[in-house]
Amino acid sequence: IVDLPVEKEKAKHVYQMYTIKPKNVDRDFFIKKLREKGVSASVHFDPPVHLQPYYLALGKIELPITEKLSKEIVTLPMYPQLTKEQLVYIVSSVKETLKEIS
């Protein structure tokens, strides 16, 4: 099972990146298995932006929820040229991989 992006009432997701949050799996192993299937899954913002060197130099702040999420989320391929066939393959690979490693 994964948490998917949601659009809340009176808000619109820009879908610059499509991030999911797989539950009860080793996130890095999940990414490795997706890559083995040819799905360019990745991690963005780990460490999160506020812990990047430039921002740390401005002073450390505590954002525990952001820090927790940065270790859980996975970015899936998202770009204008993505075909329906590629999208179907990505979705089926995510489902298959979750079954394999859960």
Summary of the structure (lengths in Angstrom):
residues: 102
radius of gyration: 15.2
end to end distance: 9.3
largest distance: 46.0
contacts: 225
relative contact order: 0.22
helix: 41%
strand: 11%
